[in-house]
């Protein structure tokens, strides 16, 4: 998609219940040139996905969130958009079982450059 001949940046859906982490992730990814749409939990992220005009390039989600966790969110969005890349964030690696080859795990805390590198790798595979 283009506007005036320029390619639009990929849109990333971010679901993170911790406001400070959500703001940091959004700032880092926006500064790296991505368009970011954020939600404070999985239920709101699903609502955003349902009403969003286009497709998301990837999902970046916390694993443990109130109302709907990241694993279930990823499964539901995967049904809507098969093959969507998913990055699961958690402070506890034992919280996550990667069940899809398009999924990655990001250990919290992480460095901003590490986050950007993982997102770039996932979007350019």
Residue, then its C-alpha position, 0 to 999 in steps of 0.5 A: x500500500x502506498x500514499x503518494x508513491x511511498x510505501x507505508x510502514x508495517x503495522x504491528x499490533x501490541x498487547x501488553x497490560x503493563x502501561x510502562x512496558x506498552x509505552x516503551x515498546x510502542x516508542x521503540x517500534x515507532x522510532x524504528x519506523x513501524x506503525x504501532x497499534x496498542x491494546x492493554x489486554x487480549x480482549x481489546x486487541x481482538x476488538x481492534x483486530x476485528x475493526x482494523x481496516x487492514x491486516x497486521x504485519x505481526x502481533x507482539x504480545x505479553x503472555x500473561x494478561x487479564x481477561x485474555x492472555x497472549x497465547x490465546x490471543x495469538x491462536x485467535x488472530x492466527x485463525x483470522x490471519x493464518x501465518x501472522x508472525x507472533x512474538x510472545x513476551x514474558x519475564x518467565x520463560x517457562x510460561x511459554x511453549x512455542x507451538x508455531x514456527x512463526x512464533x518467537x519468544x522475547x525474554x523480559x526485560x529486553x533491550x530496545x535494540x534486541x526488540x527491534x532486531x527480533x521484529x525486523x528478523x520476523x518481518x523479513x523472513 
